[in-house]
């Protein structure tokens, strides 16, 4: 029997997010669906996507005793309905479907909460396809060679061209998938919802999936759930005085004055340090090397740069580039520029092509124009070395 909605009115879409598992393999204190990933709980990412896609209600199936955590994770979202899950995934999906029985739902999408990144385009493709079929699932091709394993030995190969990787959400005519789950006769099995539908005689259409729909499973998935690129800015000023050595960009520069400060007062490197620390939100140079600490009196600022670079690495990032501008009337920087680039690149353990050093004047305006001091500003860009 054709259960598709009338062409005279748009199909009413609901969504079920299955979030009833323990999810402890990811190494989080909380089940992974409630853990923070990219700034908000994993569960909220797909809930936001479904709401954008017009799903109402969004049924979230959660473990017993996690109602308060789930409410906090979804606070402020409208159209959310919480349902307690069962012992198996199929039990949890069935509970979510039953909560929609008797509503005017035409189409339902069933999604695993651990697939946090849910592209709007996938929702659109599924919604269009399920209007012409009992169900629709997003799939990706198998790109690696396949082998048949017997006791750890290769026993044969398989034809990958006929195989697909299946993702969620999976979309269905609501009444059809509800009937299929009610008729399901293999409790405890690992069949997904498309398999439940096919076992009941339904048809399932494939649509293009998306690599972004990968499942968050292990601790490293959360360790690398960082922004792809971050940028920080640094600015520093030091006074020029008689009787001091002039250190700029890690080099000792001949000049009749030097910069005054607690360390070697290398204004260029100090700006670079603050830019790197800013990129990873790790404070500023004064937090790590306070001028009140006597151990840093006269210290070479290259140590500060190396420390900042180490912190960037520990935060899961690599340095993409550093752009430094020196602001002074004298000394002239041009003849020292490439040597400064090379020294900063050495301190950061990057290629010289990733370091830019420039200089400008203030047209004799202000303290720099009066040769009372030197200012420096730097921008550093870092990138996630293991993007999720």
N, C-alpha and C positions, 0 to 999 in steps of 0.2 A: 504494500500500500504506500502511495506517495505521501510522505509526511512533511514535505518541504513547505515553507511558508508561502502564502499567496503572493503573487507578483505585484499585487496592488499595494502592499505595505512592506516596509523593510523588515528583514528578519531580526527578531529580538535576541540579542547575544548575552549570554552569561558566561562566567569563567569559574573554573575550580582550580585552585592552587593547592597541590598536595604537599603539605608541610608537616606531616605527622610522624616522620622518622626521627630517630635519635641523632643521626648525623655527627657522631663523635669522632669519626676517623679524621676529620679535619683538624683535630687538636685544639678545638675551642672549648672554653668553659661551658658555654651554652651550646645546644644543638645548632648546627651550622646555619639553619634557616633563620635564626635570630641573631647570629653574629654580625658584627659590623664589617662591611666590605664596600670599599670605595665611598665611604662617608655615610652609609646608612645600612640598616639591617638587610641582609640578603633577600629576605621575603618581600621587602617593600619595593625592590627594583621591579619585579614582575607585576606586582599589584599596581604600581604606577603606570606601567605599560598597558595593562588591560583597561584601566580607567580611561587612559588617553584613547584607547581603541574603541571605546563605547560600550564596554561590558558592564552590565548591571543586572543582578548583583555580582560581586566577586566573592565567591565562597572560598574561605581559607580553612583547610582541614588541618587541625593541629593536634599534638599529643595531649592526653589527659594531664591536667594540672599546669598547663602553660598559658592559660587564658590571659593572665595579667601581662605576661611577657609579650604575647601576640598583640594585645591591645596597645601596648606602648610602641611596638614596632610599626604599627599601622595607624598611629594617632593622627587625626586630622583628615584621613581619607574617607570619602563618602561612599556608600553602597557596599560596605564590607559586611560579610556575614561569617561568623566563626562557627565551625562545626568540629566536634571531637571525632578523631579518626579511630580506626580499628587496629586489629593485630597485624594485618597485612596491607600492602598498598591497595590491593583490589577491594578490601574491606573499607579502606579510607575513601577511595573513589566512590564506592557505592553509597557511603554515608553522605558525601557531597551531592551526588545525584539525587538521592532521596530528599534532601533538603530543598531541592528545586521542583519536586513533583507538585503538580497542582498550580504552578505558576504559568505565565504566558511565554516561557522560554522556548525559542525555536531552535537555536544553535547553542552548543556549549563547547568551550575549549577547556581541555584538561592539561594542566601544566605541572611540572616538577619545580618546586621552589628553588632547588639548587641550581637551576639554569637561570641565573640572575639577569643576564643581558638578553632582553627580549625585543628584537628590532620591530618597529611598527610595520615594516614591509612584510614581515612574516605573518603577522596577524591579518593583514589585508589579503595576502595570497590564500591563506587558509579559509578566510571568510568567503571569498569568491568561489573557491573550489568546492566547499561543502554544500553550496547551494545546488550543485550538480551531482552529488554523490551522497552516500550514507555517512562517509567520513573522509577526512583528509589529514595527512601527516607530512611534516617537513622532513626531507631526507637530503643526505649528502652522498656523493660518490665515494667508493672505496678507492683510495689512491695507492695504497701499498700492495705488494704481492701477498698472497695468502698461502699458507701451508697447512696441511693436515698433520696434527701431532699425535703420535702414539708412543707413550712412555718416554717422552722427551726426545723422540727421534722424528725426523721429517718422513711422513708416510705417504705424501702426495701433495697435490696442489689443488686450488679451487679457482674457478673463474670469477674474478672480481667484477667483471663487466655487468653481471646480472645482479650484483649485490648492492645494497644501499645501507648507509648508517641512518638510523631513525632517531629523530629528536622529538622534543615536545616544545610548544603545546600541540595537542592533537585535537582536531575539530570534528564535531559530530552533529547530526540531526539529533536533537535532545531525546525525543521519545524513542528513537531507535537504539541509542546507546544505553538508555535506562533499561529498556527491555532486555538488551543483551547482557547487561550486568546482573539483572535479576535471574536470568537463565543460566548464568555461568556455573559450570558444574565441576570446576577444578580448583577448589579452595586451596590457598597456600601456594599456588603455582606462581611463576614469575612473569606471566603473560602481561603485556601492556594493553592499553585500552583498544588499540587497533586490532590486536589479536583476539580480544574478547568479542569485538564486533564481527570479525571474520568468522569466528567460531559459530556465531548466530546467523551466518549467511549474508552479512552485509558487505558492501563494497567500499574499498578504501582507495582514495586517489593520492598520488604523490605530488607534492609541490616542492619547490626549491627551498632548502633550509639555509642556515647561515652558520659559519664557523664561530660567530660570536655566542652562539647558544650552547657553548660547552658547559659541562657540569662542574660545579665546584665540589671537589671530593676530598682532597688531601690538604695538609697543613700548608704546603708550598703554594697552593692556590690562593690562600689568604695572605701569605707573605708577599706575593707578587701582585696583589690586587691594589696597585698604586697608580696614580695618574701617569700617563705615558711620558709627559714632558712637564718640567717645572722650571721656573725662571726666578732668579733672585737679583736684587740690585744692592750695590754697596757704594758708600760715599765716605770720604775721609779728608781731613784737613790737618796739616801741621805747620807750625811757624818756622820760618827760616831765621837762624841765628848764627852769629859768629862763633867760631871755635868748635863746631860740630861737623862730623863727617856727613856727607850727603849720600844716602842710600835710596835708590829708586828702582823698582822692578827687580830687586835682588842684586843690583849692581852698585858698586861704589863709584860715584860720578865726581870727577874733579870740579870743584866749585869753591867760591870764596865763602860760602855759607853752607850750613847743613840744617837738617830738620830736627826740631826739638821734640822729644817724647820719651816715654818710659823705656820703650824698647829701642831698636835702631830707628824708629819713626819712619819706616818705609811706607809712605802714604799710598803708594801704588799697590803694594802687596796687601795692605790693610783693607783697601777697597775690594780687592779680589776675595779676601777671606770673608768679608761681610756678604758679598754677593753669593758665594757658595753656601754659607750658613743660611742666608735668606731663602735660597732655593729649596732647602729641606726643612725650613721652619725650625732652625736650631739656635735661635737667638742671634747674638752678635759677638764680635771679637772680645768685647769687654766681659761677657759672661764666661768665656773660656780662658781668657788670659787677662785677669783684672789688673789694672795699673797699680793697685794697692799691694800686689804680691811682689815682694822683692826678687823672686827668682826670675822674673821677666825683665828686670832692669838691664838694658843694653842688649837684650836677646835679639838674635837674627830673626827677622820676620818670616823668613823661609820656613821656619819651624811651624809657624801659625798656618801657613798655606798647606803644608803637608798634613797637618792635623785636620784641617777643614776638608781636604780631599779624602782623607780616611773616613771621616764622618759621612760624606756623601756616599761612599762605597758601602758602608755599614747600613745605610738607609735603603739600599737596594737600587742605587742609581749610579750611572756613569756620567762623566763630564762630556758634554757635547761641544761647547765652546765657551770662551771667556773673551769679552770685549772690554778693554781698559782704555780710558781717556785721562790723560794728565792735563791739568790746567795750570799753566805758569807762563811767565814772561822769560824766565831764565832758570836753569840752563836750557839750551836748545836740545831737544830730545831726538831729533831725526837721526843723528849718527849713532845713537845708542838703541834705537827702536828694535832692531832685529836681535840684538844681544839680550834685550829684556824679554822679548818673545821666547827666545830659546831657554832662558833661565826659568821663566814661569812655566813653560811646557815641561821642563825637567822636574820642577817641584810637584807638578800635578800628574806626572807620568802620562802625558798626552803628546800627540804630535804637534809640532810647531804650527802647523796649519790650523789648529784649533784655538790659537791664541792671537788676538789682535791687540796691538798697542798703538794708540794715536795720541796726538798732543794738540792743544789749542791754547790761545791766549784769551784774555778778557778785554783786549784793545785798551790795555793800561787802566782799566776800571777796577775798583775794589782792591781788596788786600792782595790778590794775585797780581793785579796790574801794578801795584806799588812795590812788588817783589818782597812782600812781607811774609808770604807763605806759599805753599803749593797745595792744590786740591786734586783729588782723583775720584773718578766714578767708574764703576765696573758693573757689567751685567754678565751673569753666568747662567747658562742653560744646561740642565741635566736631564737625562732620559732614563726611563725604567729599563734595567738590563734584562729583566725576565717578565715581560708583560703578560698579564693573565689573558 
